[in-house]
């Protein structure tokens, strides 16, 4: 009986691994415009984030270094990317935050306790504090964050959009 349980666990682990590798290949293929199992290294962050990983720019640079060939070509090959991302996903690294944590962080920025942040407030925080956003990143964030009717960021709604369910596998 014990052998059957161990076989079931192994089969379950194999299924998880196969699912992860399938997700990695599918994400990679979207950006493999030449269909030659390579992507432009500038798209690495986008592919990684599409797999629900949220590394910092420094961590992303380390991941790029790990995926690059000995002599950098400007492209990342699927086999190197898949090896690195399989490890990252199996270790559950760089997971997005849960809603409660995001909400607490945004509430701290709302020093007047208004229940929202202005575009100017959030722009200042994300471009002048910590690891600054590029203009492109700021524009993308504001596009998804700003309430089109009120012109502000209702951070309770925004936290819900950004969060992942902590019980996800």
C-alpha positions as CSV (number, residue, x, y, z in Angstrom):
1,X,0.0,0.0,0.0
2,X,2.8,2.4,0.9
3,X,4.3,2.0,-2.6
4,X,1.0,3.0,-4.2
5,X,0.9,6.2,-2.1
6,X,4.5,7.0,-3.2
7,X,3.6,6.3,-6.8
8,X,0.6,8.6,-6.5
9,X,2.7,11.4,-5.1
10,X,5.3,11.0,-7.8
11,X,2.5,10.9,-10.5
12,X,1.0,14.1,-9.0
13,X,4.4,15.8,-8.9
14,X,5.0,14.8,-12.5
15,X,1.7,16.2,-13.5
16,X,2.5,19.5,-11.7
17,X,5.9,19.7,-13.4
18,X,4.3,19.0,-16.9
19,X,1.7,21.6,-16.3
20,X,4.3,24.2,-15.3
21,X,6.4,23.4,-18.4
22,X,3.4,23.6,-20.6
23,X,2.6,27.1,-19.2
24,X,6.2,28.2,-19.6
25,X,6.3,27.1,-23.3
26,X,2.9,28.7,-24.0
27,X,4.0,32.1,-22.5
28,X,7.3,31.9,-24.4
29,X,5.7,31.1,-27.7
30,X,3.6,34.2,-27.6
31,X,6.8,36.3,-27.8
32,X,8.7,33.9,-30.2
33,X,7.8,36.0,-33.2
34,X,10.2,34.1,-35.5
35,X,9.1,30.7,-34.3
36,X,12.7,29.7,-33.7
37,X,12.5,29.0,-30.0
38,X,14.0,32.4,-29.1
39,X,12.7,35.7,-27.7
40,X,14.3,39.2,-27.6
41,X,15.9,39.5,-24.2
42,X,14.0,42.8,-23.7
43,X,10.8,40.8,-23.6
44,X,12.0,38.6,-20.8
45,X,10.4,40.6,-18.0
46,X,7.0,40.6,-19.8
47,X,7.1,36.8,-20.3
48,X,8.1,36.2,-16.7
49,X,5.4,38.5,-15.4
50,X,2.8,36.8,-17.6
51,X,3.6,33.7,-15.5
52,X,2.5,35.5,-12.4
53,X,6.0,36.2,-11.2
54,X,6.9,39.7,-9.9
55,X,10.6,40.0,-9.6
56,X,12.3,43.4,-8.9
57,X,14.4,44.9,-11.7
58,X,17.5,43.6,-10.0
59,X,16.1,40.1,-9.7
60,X,15.0,40.3,-13.4
61,X,18.6,41.3,-14.4
62,X,19.9,38.2,-12.5
63,X,17.3,36.0,-14.3
64,X,18.4,37.5,-17.7
65,X,22.1,36.7,-16.8
66,X,21.1,33.2,-16.0
67,X,19.3,32.7,-19.3
68,X,21.8,34.4,-21.6
69,X,24.4,32.5,-23.6
70,X,28.1,32.7,-22.8
71,X,28.3,35.4,-25.5
72,X,25.2,37.4,-25.2
73,X,23.2,37.5,-28.5
74,X,20.3,39.7,-27.5
75,X,18.1,36.6,-27.5
76,X,17.0,34.1,-25.0
77,X,16.6,30.4,-26.0
78,X,13.6,28.4,-24.9
79,X,15.6,25.6,-23.3
80,X,17.5,28.0,-21.0
81,X,14.4,30.0,-20.1
82,X,12.4,26.8,-19.4
83,X,15.1,25.4,-17.1
84,X,15.3,28.7,-15.1
85,X,11.5,29.3,-15.0
86,X,10.7,25.7,-14.0
87,X,12.9,26.1,-11.0
88,X,11.4,29.5,-10.2
89,X,7.8,28.3,-10.4
90,X,8.5,25.1,-8.5
91,X,10.0,27.1,-5.7
92,X,7.1,29.6,-5.9
93,X,9.5,32.5,-6.1
94,X,8.5,36.1,-6.9
95,X,4.8,35.5,-6.2
96,X,2.5,38.5,-6.4
97,X,1.1,39.8,-3.1
98,X,-2.3,38.9,-1.7
99,X,-5.0,41.6,-1.6
100,X,-4.7,42.4,2.1
101,X,-1.0,43.1,1.9
102,X,-1.4,45.4,-1.2
103,X,-4.3,47.2,0.4
104,X,-2.2,47.9,3.6
105,X,0.6,49.2,1.5
106,X,-1.6,51.6,-0.4
107,X,-3.4,52.7,2.8
108,X,-0.1,53.8,4.2
109,X,0.4,56.1,1.2
110,X,-3.1,57.7,1.8
111,X,-1.9,59.9,4.7
112,X,-5.2,61.9,4.7
113,X,-7.3,58.7,4.8
114,X,-9.4,59.7,1.9
115,X,-9.9,56.2,0.5
116,X,-8.2,57.0,-2.7
117,X,-4.9,58.3,-4.1
118,X,-4.5,61.0,-6.8
119,X,-2.6,60.4,-10.0
120,X,0.0,62.9,-8.8
121,X,0.4,61.2,-5.4
122,X,0.9,57.7,-6.9
123,X,3.1,59.1,-9.7
124,X,5.4,60.7,-7.2
125,X,5.6,57.6,-5.1
126,X,6.4,55.2,-7.9
127,X,8.9,57.4,-9.8
128,X,10.8,59.0,-6.9
129,X,10.8,56.3,-4.1
130,X,12.4,52.9,-4.0
131,X,12.9,51.3,-7.4
132,X,11.5,53.9,-9.7
133,X,9.0,53.1,-12.5
134,X,9.9,54.0,-16.0
135,X,7.4,56.3,-17.8
136,X,6.1,53.3,-19.7
137,X,5.5,51.3,-16.5
138,X,3.8,54.4,-14.9
139,X,1.5,54.8,-17.9
140,X,0.6,51.1,-17.9
141,X,-0.1,51.1,-14.1
142,X,-2.2,54.3,-14.3
143,X,-4.2,52.9,-17.3
144,X,-5.4,50.0,-15.0
145,X,-5.6,51.9,-11.8
146,X,-7.4,55.2,-12.4
147,X,-11.1,55.4,-12.0
148,X,-12.2,57.0,-15.4
149,X,-15.2,58.7,-13.8
150,X,-13.4,60.2,-10.8
151,X,-9.8,60.5,-12.1
152,X,-8.4,59.0,-8.9
153,X,-7.2,55.6,-7.8
154,X,-9.6,53.9,-5.5
155,X,-7.0,51.7,-3.9
156,X,-9.4,49.1,-2.5
157,X,-10.6,48.3,-6.1
158,X,-7.1,48.5,-7.4
159,X,-5.7,46.1,-4.7
160,X,-8.4,43.6,-5.7
161,X,-7.2,43.8,-9.4
162,X,-3.6,43.4,-8.5
163,X,-3.9,40.5,-6.0
164,X,-3.8,36.8,-6.4
165,X,-5.6,34.3,-4.3
166,X,-3.1,33.0,-1.7
167,X,-4.6,29.5,-1.9
168,X,-3.6,29.2,-5.6
169,X,-1.2,26.5,-6.4
